């Protein structure tokens, strides 16, 4: 994945290594799969190569958490932002259609054991509609990196969450103010 991204960017191994602040041999080892770069290097490569999908592939293939919780990269659909947004509208409509059913199933339930097996299966069926929405939102965020730096927008969003008291800033108030 690293070699493909570099080649698509049109950079030689020497140019790419210099822009990624690593040695050509190190980059060769990453590209050959002999070693795995750290997340900071993968992020840098994604920016240098202008390939926002590289970070998603890295998480999905190289990180145990990403392997467990990352959605598949949809290689056989149109991933332009407008197409993703249109798909998202459809997925949101499908999720909205099952929301009342989910609420009805969840009333007076505090844990998994409060559901009958039939209720649980129906709840999971409805939940899949929301996972489709979430998957499309993730794809949209990555796709929009063509137009803007989503990492900056996410940091702005996090700052808003700190200001509203929805989240506690773990690293102290100076971090929240500096975002």
N, C-alpha and C positions, 0 to 999 in steps of 0.2 A: 504493500500500500504506500510506503514512503517513496519508493522508487517511481511508481506510477505517478504520484502527485508531483514529484520533482520534474519528471520528464514532461508532464502536461504543462508545467510552468515555463518550460524552455530553458531551465538553468542547467549548467554543467555541474558535476559533483563538486568541483572546486568553488564555483560561485555560490552554490547552495550551502556548502559547509561554512563559508565565510559569513553569509547572511544569517545563518543559524547559530553562529558563534561556537562552532565545533570543528574538529579536524576532519579532513576528507576521509581518513581511514575510519574514524568513528561513524561518519555518515554511511560509508560503504557497509560497515557492520550492521547498522540499522536496516539498510535497504536489503541486505542479504538475509535478514532474520537471525543473525548470529547473536545480537543483543537487542534489547528493547529499550528505547529511550524513555527517560522520565517524562511525566506529564508536562512539565514546563518546556521541554524540548519539542514534544509533539505539538503543543500549542503554538510555539514559535514557528515550526514548520508549516502549520496550517495557515498562519498569517503570511509568511514569506511566499508560500506557494499559491496563496489566494484560493485555498481549498477548505472551506468551512466543514465539509463532510469528513475531512481527515480526523478531526477530533472525535467525531462520533464513531468512526471506524476504530480508532485507537481505544476508546473506552469499551467498545463492544468486544474487541479482540484481545486486549492486553491487560484489562483490569477485572479482577474478580467481581467487584461491585457492578461494573458495567456489563459484564457477562450475565449477571443475574437480573439486572433491572433496566437495561437499555432496550429500546425498541429496535426492530430490524430496520435497516436502511432500505427504503423502497427504491430499488434500482430500475424497475420496469413501469414507472409512472412519471408523468410530467412533474418535475420538481421546481418549476418556475413559481415565484411567490404568488402570482395571481391564480394559477391553477391550484396551488395548495389551499389558498383562501376559499376558492369555490368548493373544493372538497370538504373543507372545514365547515362551511355553512351546512352542507348536507349532513355531516356527522353530528353537528350540534342540533339539528332538527330531529334526528333519530334519538339522540339522548334526551331531548326535551320531551319527546313522545313517551318515554318510559319513566320519566322522573316521578310522576304521581304514583305509578305502580311501585317504584322503589320506596317512596315515602310510606305508602300503605304497608308494605312489608316490614319496614324498619321501625314503625311505631311500637313503643313499649319493648324494644329489644335493646339490651345492653351489651350482649356478647354473642358469639357464634352459637352457643348452646341454646339460646332463646328461640332460634329458628327451628321449625320442622325441616326435615330433609327436602320436602317439596318446596317450601318457602325459600330455603337457602339456594336451591338450584335456580329458582326463578329470579332471586336477587342477583346471583352471579350472572345470569343471562342479561339482565338489565345493566349490570356493572360493565359488561363488555362494551356497551355503547359508549360509556364514559371513557373507557380506555382508548377507544377509537378516536375520541375527541382529543384526549391527551397526546396520543401518538401524532395526530395531525398538527397540534400546537408545537410539539417538539420539532417536527419537520419544518414548519413555518419559521420557527426561530432560526434554524440552521440556514434555510433558504434565504431569509432576509439578510443574512450576512453579505449577500451580494450588494446590498444597498446601504447598509449601515453596520456599525460595530455593535452587535447584540450584547456583547459582554458589558459595554458601557451602559446600555439601557437596563440590563438586569441589575447592575450596581445601583442605578438611580431608583429602580423599583424597590430594591432592598432597603435603601435609605428611607424611602417613603414608609416602608413597613416599620423601621425603627422609630421614625417620627410619630407614627400613629400608635406606637406601643404594641404592635402585633408581634414583634420579635425583640429579644434582648440582644444587644450588641455584646458579643462574647469578649471582644478585645478592648473594651473600654469606650468611653464617650468620644475620645479623640478620633477613633476610626469612623464612627457614625458621622461626625461633623466633616471629616475629610473626604467622604465619598461624593 
